[in-house]
Amino acid sequence: MKEGIHPEYREVVFLDQQTGNNYIIRSTVQTRETIELDGKTYPLFKCDVTAESHPFYTGAQTRVVETGRVEKFRARFARTAGTIKK
């Protein structure tokens, strides 16, 4: 490999801002902030969404879809609830 053309590959802490979970992963991401964990200083990258907080992985997305279906059913049923078939 050529010297001086590759970015620095080091351990970086990825912080999920919604859940507060930390992940130490090797990365080339450039950061300005640092954090101290277990007596060692790491570069810090703040993430808005990770697998811990994304609705697809947590199951919250399917609940929204299900509640929409239930509400549609109730709206349809409410129109015919007062009528009696002969």
Biopython code that builds the backbone (N, CA, C, O; Angstrom):
import numpy as np
from Bio.PDB.StructureBuilder import StructureBuilder

atoms = [
    (1, "MET", "N", (0.834, -1.184, 0.000)),
    (1, "MET", "CA", (0.000, 0.000, 0.000)),
    (1, "MET", "C", (0.877, 1.246, 0.000)),
    (1, "MET", "O", (1.956, 1.264, 0.592)),
    (2, "LYS", "N", (0.402, 2.267, -0.663)),
    (2, "LYS", "CA", (1.133, 3.525, -0.691)),
    (2, "LYS", "C", (1.002, 4.231, 0.652)),
    (2, "LYS", "O", (-0.045, 4.160, 1.295)),
    (3, "GLU", "N", (2.034, 4.894, 1.063)),
    (3, "GLU", "CA", (2.044, 5.633, 2.319)),
    (3, "GLU", "C", (1.367, 6.991, 2.150)),
    (3, "GLU", "O", (1.542, 7.655, 1.128)),
    (4, "GLY", "N", (0.595, 7.399, 3.155)),
    (4, "GLY", "CA", (0.038, 8.744, 3.208)),
    (4, "GLY", "C", (-1.218, 8.990, 2.400)),
    (4, "GLY", "O", (-1.691, 10.127, 2.373)),
    (5, "ILE", "N", (-1.794, 7.982, 1.731)),
    (5, "ILE", "CA", (-3.002, 8.236, 0.937)),
    (5, "ILE", "C", (-4.247, 7.625, 1.571)),
    (5, "ILE", "O", (-5.361, 7.919, 1.135)),
    (6, "HIS", "N", (-4.085, 6.787, 2.584)),
    (6, "HIS", "CA", (-5.223, 6.124, 3.209)),
    (6, "HIS", "C", (-5.621, 6.834, 4.496)),
    (6, "HIS", "O", (-4.761, 7.319, 5.233)),
    (7, "PRO", "N", (-6.943, 6.897, 4.773)),
    (7, "PRO", "CA", (-7.371, 7.526, 6.029)),
    (7, "PRO", "C", (-6.996, 6.645, 7.221)),
    (7, "PRO", "O", (-6.771, 5.444, 7.076)),
    (8, "GLU", "N", (-6.935, 7.257, 8.386)),
    (8, "GLU", "CA", (-6.576, 6.538, 9.604)),
    (8, "GLU", "C", (-7.714, 5.601, 10.004)),
    (8, "GLU", "O", (-8.860, 6.033, 10.127)),
    (9, "TYR", "N", (-7.406, 4.336, 10.206)),
    (9, "TYR", "CA", (-8.373, 3.307, 10.589)),
    (9, "TYR", "C", (-8.171, 3.022, 12.070)),
    (9, "TYR", "O", (-7.155, 2.446, 12.460)),
    (10, "ARG", "N", (-9.134, 3.422, 12.899)),
    (10, "ARG", "CA", (-8.962, 3.336, 14.348)),
    (10, "ARG", "C", (-10.283, 2.984, 15.013)),
    (10, "ARG", "O", (-11.327, 2.944, 14.361)),
    (11, "GLU", "N", (-10.229, 2.728, 16.323)),
    (11, "GLU", "CA", (-11.440, 2.452, 17.080)),
    (11, "GLU", "C", (-12.178, 3.757, 17.352)),
    (11, "GLU", "O", (-11.580, 4.743, 17.782)),
    (12, "VAL", "N", (-13.490, 3.750, 17.095)),
    (12, "VAL", "CA", (-14.340, 4.924, 17.265)),
    (12, "VAL", "C", (-15.570, 4.501, 18.059)),
    (12, "VAL", "O", (-16.085, 3.400, 17.861)),
    (13, "VAL", "N", (-16.047, 5.364, 18.956)),
    (13, "VAL", "CA", (-17.276, 5.095, 19.700)),
    (13, "VAL", "C", (-18.439, 5.716, 18.936)),
    (13, "VAL", "O", (-18.443, 6.917, 18.669)),
    (14, "PHE", "N", (-19.425, 4.893, 18.585)),
    (14, "PHE", "CA", (-20.658, 5.357, 17.964)),
    (14, "PHE", "C", (-21.711, 5.412, 19.058)),
    (14, "PHE", "O", (-21.992, 4.396, 19.695)),
    (15, "LEU", "N", (-22.302, 6.586, 19.287)),
    (15, "LEU", "CA", (-23.277, 6.806, 20.343)),
    (15, "LEU", "C", (-24.659, 6.974, 19.732)),
    (15, "LEU", "O", (-24.882, 7.886, 18.935)),
    (16, "ASP", "N", (-25.596, 6.090, 20.105)),
    (16, "ASP", "CA", (-26.989, 6.219, 19.679)),
    (16, "ASP", "C", (-27.640, 7.255, 20.580)),
    (16, "ASP", "O", (-27.782, 7.022, 21.780)),
    (17, "GLN", "N", (-28.037, 8.392, 20.029)),
    (17, "GLN", "CA", (-28.558, 9.487, 20.844)),
    (17, "GLN", "C", (-29.945, 9.205, 21.391)),
    (17, "GLN", "O", (-30.331, 9.802, 22.396)),
    (18, "GLN", "N", (-30.712, 8.314, 20.767)),
    (18, "GLN", "CA", (-32.046, 8.024, 21.263)),
    (18, "GLN", "C", (-32.024, 7.064, 22.441)),
    (18, "GLN", "O", (-32.806, 7.223, 23.379)),
    (19, "THR", "N", (-31.144, 6.071, 22.412)),
    (19, "THR", "CA", (-31.110, 5.075, 23.480)),
    (19, "THR", "C", (-29.941, 5.255, 24.433)),
    (19, "THR", "O", (-29.993, 4.765, 25.561)),
    (20, "GLY", "N", (-28.895, 5.940, 24.014)),
    (20, "GLY", "CA", (-27.725, 6.139, 24.855)),
    (20, "GLY", "C", (-26.729, 4.992, 24.805)),
    (20, "GLY", "O", (-25.771, 4.981, 25.577)),
    (21, "ASN", "N", (-26.932, 4.022, 23.912)),
    (21, "ASN", "CA", (-26.006, 2.885, 23.794)),
    (21, "ASN", "C", (-24.731, 3.298, 23.076)),
    (21, "ASN", "O", (-24.760, 4.113, 22.154)),
    (22, "ASN", "N", (-23.605, 2.725, 23.509)),
    (22, "ASN", "CA", (-22.302, 2.972, 22.890)),
    (22, "ASN", "C", (-21.844, 1.727, 22.150)),
    (22, "ASN", "O", (-22.047, 0.608, 22.621)),
    (23, "TYR", "N", (-21.230, 1.923, 20.996)),
    (23, "TYR", "CA", (-20.640, 0.837, 20.229)),
    (23, "TYR", "C", (-19.212, 1.237, 19.872)),
    (23, "TYR", "O", (-18.988, 2.313, 19.318)),
    (24, "ILE", "N", (-18.258, 0.386, 20.185)),
    (24, "ILE", "CA", (-16.874, 0.647, 19.797)),
    (24, "ILE", "C", (-16.598, -0.172, 18.542)),
    (24, "ILE", "O", (-16.613, -1.403, 18.569)),
    (25, "ILE", "N", (-16.347, 0.532, 17.444)),
    (25, "ILE", "CA", (-16.149, -0.100, 16.138)),
    (25, "ILE", "C", (-14.944, 0.556, 15.482)),
    (25, "ILE", "O", (-14.700, 1.747, 15.673)),
    (26, "ARG", "N", (-14.208, -0.201, 14.726)),
    (26, "ARG", "CA", (-13.097, 0.373, 13.966)),
    (26, "ARG", "C", (-13.666, 1.052, 12.730)),
    (26, "ARG", "O", (-14.485, 0.482, 12.008)),
    (27, "SER", "N", (-13.210, 2.290, 12.499)),
    (27, "SER", "CA", (-13.758, 3.088, 11.406)),
    (27, "SER", "C", (-12.752, 4.145, 10.974)),
    (27, "SER", "O", (-11.765, 4.406, 11.662)),
    (28, "THR", "N", (-13.024, 4.750, 9.812)),
    (28, "THR", "CA", (-12.208, 5.857, 9.315)),
    (28, "THR", "C", (-12.937, 7.190, 9.430)),
    (28, "THR", "O", (-12.453, 8.199, 8.918)),
    (29, "VAL", "N", (-14.089, 7.214, 10.091)),
    (29, "VAL", "CA", (-14.886, 8.432, 10.200)),
    (29, "VAL", "C", (-14.089, 9.514, 10.940)),
    (29, "VAL", "O", (-13.397, 9.240, 11.920)),
    (30, "GLN", "N", (-14.208, 10.751, 10.439)),
    (30, "GLN", "CA", (-13.509, 11.887, 11.040)),
    (30, "GLN", "C", (-14.446, 12.558, 12.042)),
    (30, "GLN", "O", (-15.577, 12.905, 11.701)),
    (31, "THR", "N", (-13.975, 12.742, 13.280)),
    (31, "THR", "CA", (-14.780, 13.367, 14.314)),
    (31, "THR", "C", (-13.976, 14.440, 15.035)),
    (31, "THR", "O", (-12.745, 14.438, 15.003)),
    (32, "ARG", "N", (-14.690, 15.357, 15.684)),
    (32, "ARG", "CA", (-14.042, 16.405, 16.471)),
    (32, "ARG", "C", (-14.162, 16.127, 17.965)),
    (32, "ARG", "O", (-13.356, 16.615, 18.757)),
    (33, "GLU", "N", (-15.169, 15.343, 18.352)),
    (33, "GLU", "CA", (-15.419, 15.075, 19.762)),
    (33, "GLU", "C", (-14.729, 13.792, 20.202)),
    (33, "GLU", "O", (-14.462, 12.903, 19.393)),
    (34, "THR", "N", (-14.445, 13.711, 21.506)),
    (34, "THR", "CA", (-13.866, 12.497, 22.078)),
    (34, "THR", "C", (-14.661, 12.112, 23.316)),
    (34, "THR", "O", (-15.383, 12.931, 23.885)),
    (35, "ILE", "N", (-14.520, 10.853, 23.726)),
    (35, "ILE", "CA", (-15.173, 10.344, 24.923)),
    (35, "ILE", "C", (-14.207, 9.400, 25.618)),
    (35, "ILE", "O", (-13.402, 8.733, 24.968)),
    (36, "GLU", "N", (-14.289, 9.347, 26.933)),
    (36, "GLU", "CA", (-13.420, 8.447, 27.688)),
    (36, "GLU", "C", (-14.246, 7.271, 28.201)),
    (36, "GLU", "O", (-15.205, 7.459, 28.949)),
    (37, "LEU", "N", (-13.876, 6.071, 27.800)),
    (37, "LEU", "CA", (-14.515, 4.841, 28.254)),
    (37, "LEU", "C", (-13.442, 3.890, 28.761)),
    (37, "LEU", "O", (-12.427, 3.671, 28.099)),
    (38, "ASP", "N", (-13.676, 3.328, 29.940)),
    (38, "ASP", "CA", (-12.755, 2.354, 30.537)),
    (38, "ASP", "C", (-11.330, 2.896, 30.629)),
    (38, "ASP", "O", (-10.371, 2.141, 30.465)),
    (39, "GLY", "N", (-11.184, 4.178, 30.885)),
    (39, "GLY", "CA", (-9.869, 4.783, 31.045)),
    (39, "GLY", "C", (-9.129, 5.062, 29.756)),
    (39, "GLY", "O", (-7.952, 5.423, 29.790)),
    (40, "LYS", "N", (-9.789, 4.904, 28.614)),
    (40, "LYS", "CA", (-9.167, 5.143, 27.313)),
    (40, "LYS", "C", (-9.987, 6.184, 26.558)),
    (40, "LYS", "O", (-11.216, 6.165, 26.624)),
    (41, "THR", "N", (-9.332, 7.080, 25.850)),
    (41, "THR", "CA", (-10.006, 8.132, 25.093)),
    (41, "THR", "C", (-10.209, 7.675, 23.652)),
    (41, "THR", "O", (-9.270, 7.241, 22.983)),
    (42, "TYR", "N", (-11.460, 7.782, 23.186)),
    (42, "TYR", "CA", (-11.828, 7.392, 21.831)),
    (42, "TYR", "C", (-12.444, 8.586, 21.106)),
    (42, "TYR", "O", (-13.011, 9.467, 21.754)),
    (43, "PRO", "N", (-12.346, 8.634, 19.776)),
    (43, "PRO", "CA", (-13.133, 9.605, 19.009)),
    (43, "PRO", "C", (-14.612, 9.239, 19.126)),
    (43, "PRO", "O", (-14.944, 8.056, 19.210)),
    (44, "LEU", "N", (-15.504, 10.229, 19.134)),
    (44, "LEU", "CA", (-16.936, 10.018, 19.321)),
    (44, "LEU", "C", (-17.707, 10.439, 18.088)),
    (44, "LEU", "O", (-17.519, 11.543, 17.577)),
    (45, "PHE", "N", (-18.584, 9.554, 17.604)),
    (45, "PHE", "CA", (-19.492, 9.859, 16.501)),
    (45, "PHE", "C", (-20.909, 9.647, 17.007)),
    (45, "PHE", "O", (-21.244, 8.561, 17.479)),
    (46, "LYS", "N", (-21.753, 10.688, 16.911)),
    (46, "LYS", "CA", (-23.133, 10.610, 17.407)),
    (46, "LYS", "C", (-24.067, 10.211, 16.267)),
    (46, "LYS", "O", (-24.115, 10.866, 15.226)),
    (47, "CYS", "N", (-24.812, 9.121, 16.486)),
    (47, "CYS", "CA", (-25.761, 8.606, 15.488)),
    (47, "CYS", "C", (-27.183, 8.963, 15.906)),
    (47, "CYS", "O", (-27.519, 8.894, 17.089)),
    (48, "ASP", "N", (-28.008, 9.338, 14.953)),
    (48, "ASP", "CA", (-29.416, 9.593, 15.244)),
    (48, "ASP", "C", (-30.194, 8.289, 15.374)),
    (48, "ASP", "O", (-31.060, 8.160, 16.240)),
    (49, "VAL", "N", (-29.884, 7.323, 14.511)),
    (49, "VAL", "CA", (-30.631, 6.065, 14.484)),
    (49, "VAL", "C", (-29.660, 4.902, 14.329)),
    (49, "VAL", "O", (-28.741, 4.949, 13.512)),
    (50, "THR", "N", (-29.875, 3.858, 15.124)),
    (50, "THR", "CA", (-29.148, 2.596, 14.966)),
    (50, "THR", "C", (-30.165, 1.465, 14.994)),
    (50, "THR", "O", (-31.370, 1.714, 15.053)),
    (51, "ALA", "N", (-29.695, 0.237, 14.951)),
    (51, "ALA", "CA", (-30.597, -0.914, 14.999)),
    (51, "ALA", "C", (-31.347, -0.980, 16.333)),
    (51, "ALA", "O", (-32.420, -1.578, 16.402)),
    (52, "GLU", "N", (-30.803, -0.380, 17.383)),
    (52, "GLU", "CA", (-31.464, -0.374, 18.690)),
    (52, "GLU", "C", (-32.667, 0.573, 18.726)),
    (52, "GLU", "O", (-33.582, 0.372, 19.525)),
    (53, "SER", "N", (-32.678, 1.595, 17.878)),
    (53, "SER", "CA", (-33.738, 2.595, 17.956)),
    (53, "SER", "C", (-34.558, 2.750, 16.678)),
    (53, "SER", "O", (-35.535, 3.499, 16.675)),
    (54, "HIS", "N", (-34.197, 2.075, 15.602)),
    (54, "HIS", "CA", (-34.938, 2.210, 14.344)),
    (54, "HIS", "C", (-36.262, 1.449, 14.433)),
    (54, "HIS", "O", (-36.273, 0.306, 14.891)),
    (55, "PRO", "N", (-37.372, 2.046, 14.010)),
    (55, "PRO", "CA", (-38.680, 1.387, 14.118)),
    (55, "PRO", "C", (-38.756, 0.045, 13.400)),
    (55, "PRO", "O", (-39.486, -0.838, 13.850)),
    (56, "PHE", "N", (-38.040, -0.137, 12.318)),
    (56, "PHE", "CA", (-38.082, -1.406, 11.601)),
    (56, "PHE", "C", (-37.539, -2.538, 12.462)),
    (56, "PHE", "O", (-38.099, -3.635, 12.472)),
    (57, "TYR", "N", (-36.453, -2.280, 13.182)),
    (57, "TYR", "CA", (-35.824, -3.313, 14.006)),
    (57, "TYR", "C", (-36.501, -3.473, 15.358)),
    (57, "TYR", "O", (-36.460, -4.561, 15.932)),
    (58, "THR", "N", (-37.124, -2.422, 15.885)),
    (58, "THR", "CA", (-37.767, -2.515, 17.190)),
    (58, "THR", "C", (-39.187, -3.042, 17.109)),
    (58, "THR", "O", (-39.755, -3.437, 18.126)),
    (59, "GLY", "N", (-39.778, -3.057, 15.904)),
    (59, "GLY", "CA", (-41.139, -3.557, 15.744)),
    (59, "GLY", "C", (-42.191, -2.472, 15.847)),
    (59, "GLY", "O", (-43.375, -2.764, 15.678)),
    (60, "ALA", "N", (-41.817, -1.246, 16.115)),
    (60, "ALA", "CA", (-42.781, -0.158, 16.250)),
    (60, "ALA", "C", (-43.455, 0.145, 14.917)),
    (60, "ALA", "O", (-44.601, 0.593, 14.889)),
    (61, "GLN", "N", (-42.758, -0.092, 13.821)),
    (61, "GLN", "CA", (-43.309, 0.202, 12.504)),
    (61, "GLN", "C", (-44.504, -0.698, 12.212)),
    (61, "GLN", "O", (-45.501, -0.227, 11.664)),
    (62, "THR", "N", (-44.431, -1.981, 12.562)),
    (62, "THR", "CA", (-45.541, -2.886, 12.286)),
    (62, "THR", "C", (-46.737, -2.546, 13.153)),
    (62, "THR", "O", (-47.874, -2.734, 12.719)),
    (63, "ARG", "N", (-46.523, -2.053, 14.360)),
    (63, "ARG", "CA", (-47.633, -1.670, 15.226)),
    (63, "ARG", "C", (-48.405, -0.495, 14.629)),
    (63, "ARG", "O", (-49.630, -0.440, 14.737)),
    (64, "VAL", "N", (-47.707, 0.429, 14.008)),
    (64, "VAL", "CA", (-48.373, 1.568, 13.380)),
    (64, "VAL", "C", (-49.241, 1.088, 12.238)),
    (64, "VAL", "O", (-50.366, 1.561, 12.080)),
    (65, "VAL", "N", (-48.746, 0.160, 11.437)),
    (65, "VAL", "CA", (-49.507, -0.375, 10.314)),
    (65, "VAL", "C", (-50.728, -1.119, 10.827)),
    (65, "VAL", "O", (-51.818, -0.963, 10.276)),
    (66, "GLU", "N", (-50.568, -1.930, 11.876)),
    (66, "GLU", "CA", (-51.688, -2.685, 12.427)),
    (66, "GLU", "C", (-52.756, -1.766, 12.992)),
    (66, "GLU", "O", (-53.945, -2.009, 12.784)),
    (67, "THR", "N", (-52.364, -0.722, 13.698)),
    (67, "THR", "CA", (-53.360, 0.183, 14.264)),
    (67, "THR", "C", (-54.118, 0.901, 13.153)),
    (67, "THR", "O", (-55.307, 1.183, 13.302)),
    (68, "GLY", "N", (-53.459, 1.195, 12.061)),
    (68, "GLY", "CA", (-54.153, 1.807, 10.933)),
    (68, "GLY", "C", (-55.204, 0.888, 10.352)),
    (68, "GLY", "O", (-56.287, 1.342, 9.982)),
    (69, "ARG", "N", (-54.905, -0.394, 10.266)),
    (69, "ARG", "CA", (-55.859, -1.373, 9.751)),
    (69, "ARG", "C", (-57.052, -1.515, 10.695)),
    (69, "ARG", "O", (-58.195, -1.592, 10.245)),
    (70, "VAL", "N", (-56.791, -1.549, 11.986)),
    (70, "VAL", "CA", (-57.868, -1.679, 12.964)),
    (70, "VAL", "C", (-58.787, -0.468, 12.895)),
    (70, "VAL", "O", (-60.009, -0.610, 12.935)),
    (71, "GLU", "N", (-58.210, 0.712, 12.793)),
    (71, "GLU", "CA", (-59.033, 1.920, 12.711)),
    (71, "GLU", "C", (-59.883, 1.928, 11.443)),
    (71, "GLU", "O", (-61.035, 2.360, 11.479)),
    (72, "LYS", "N", (-59.342, 1.465, 10.340)),
    (72, "LYS", "CA", (-60.123, 1.383, 9.101)),
    (72, "LYS", "C", (-61.289, 0.412, 9.265)),
    (72, "LYS", "O", (-62.398, 0.694, 8.811)),
    (73, "PHE", "N", (-61.047, -0.725, 9.909)),
    (73, "PHE", "CA", (-62.103, -1.710, 10.133)),
    (73, "PHE", "C", (-63.196, -1.115, 11.018)),
    (73, "PHE", "O", (-64.383, -1.258, 10.722)),
    (74, "ARG", "N", (-62.800, -0.450, 12.102)),
    (74, "ARG", "CA", (-63.784, 0.142, 13.008)),
    (74, "ARG", "C", (-64.604, 1.218, 12.309)),
    (74, "ARG", "O", (-65.802, 1.344, 12.561)),
    (75, "ALA", "N", (-63.975, 1.989, 11.438)),
    (75, "ALA", "CA", (-64.711, 3.035, 10.714)),
    (75, "ALA", "C", (-65.736, 2.411, 9.779)),
    (75, "ALA", "O", (-66.852, 2.919, 9.667)),
    (76, "ARG", "N", (-65.382, 1.320, 9.107)),
    (76, "ARG", "CA", (-66.326, 0.639, 8.227)),
    (76, "ARG", "C", (-67.457, 0.005, 9.020)),
    (76, "ARG", "O", (-68.619, 0.081, 8.624)),
    (77, "PHE", "N", (-67.117, -0.621, 10.139)),
    (77, "PHE", "CA", (-68.105, -1.308, 10.956)),
    (77, "PHE", "C", (-69.050, -0.318, 11.620)),
    (77, "PHE", "O", (-70.220, -0.643, 11.823)),
    (78, "ALA", "N", (-68.588, 0.868, 11.963)),
    (78, "ALA", "CA", (-69.410, 1.870, 12.625)),
    (78, "ALA", "C", (-70.540, 2.342, 11.729)),
    (78, "ALA", "O", (-71.605, 2.714, 12.221)),
    (79, "ARG", "N", (-70.325, 2.332, 10.428)),
    (79, "ARG", "CA", (-71.379, 2.766, 9.501)),
    (79, "ARG", "C", (-72.545, 1.789, 9.482)),
    (79, "ARG", "O", (-73.689, 2.210, 9.311)),
    (80, "THR", "N", (-72.286, 0.500, 9.654)),
    (80, "THR", "CA", (-73.337, -0.514, 9.552)),
    (80, "THR", "C", (-73.782, -1.040, 10.907)),
    (80, "THR", "O", (-74.644, -1.918, 10.960)),
    (81, "ALA", "N", (-73.235, -0.544, 11.988)),
    (81, "ALA", "CA", (-73.572, -1.068, 13.326)),
    (81, "ALA", "C", (-74.998, -0.775, 13.723)),
    (81, "ALA", "O", (-75.597, -1.571, 14.447)),
    (82, "GLY", "N", (-75.571, 0.334, 13.282)),
    (82, "GLY", "CA", (-76.924, 0.692, 13.710)),
    (82, "GLY", "C", (-78.032, 0.100, 12.847)),
    (82, "GLY", "O", (-79.202, 0.186, 13.218)),
    (83, "THR", "N", (-77.701, -0.489, 11.723)),
    (83, "THR", "CA", (-78.728, -1.017, 10.824)),
    (83, "THR", "C", (-79.011, -2.473, 11.139)),
    (83, "THR", "O", (-78.120, -3.207, 11.565)),
    (84, "ILE", "N", (-80.251, -2.889, 10.931)),
    (84, "ILE", "CA", (-80.655, -4.291, 11.156)),
    (84, "ILE", "C", (-81.074, -4.872, 9.820)),
    (84, "ILE", "O", (-81.895, -4.293, 9.109)),
    (85, "LYS", "N", (-80.510, -6.013, 9.487)),
    (85, "LYS", "CA", (-80.862, -6.672, 8.210)),
    (85, "LYS", "C", (-82.170, -7.400, 8.369)),
    (85, "LYS", "O", (-82.412, -7.998, 9.417)),
    (86, "LYS", "N", (-83.051, -7.371, 7.335)),
    (86, "LYS", "CA", (-84.338, -8.062, 7.354)),
    (86, "LYS", "C", (-84.276, -9.382, 6.658)),
    (86, "LYS", "O", (-85.281, -10.090, 6.586)),
]
sb = StructureBuilder()
sb.init_structure("model")
sb.init_model(0)
sb.init_chain("A")
sb.init_seg("    ")
for serial, (resi, resn, name, xyz) in enumerate(atoms, 1):
    if name == "N":
        sb.init_residue(resn, " ", resi, " ")
    sb.init_atom(name, np.array(xyz, "f"), 0.0, 1.0, " ", f" {name:<3s}", serial, name[0])
structure = sb.get_structure()
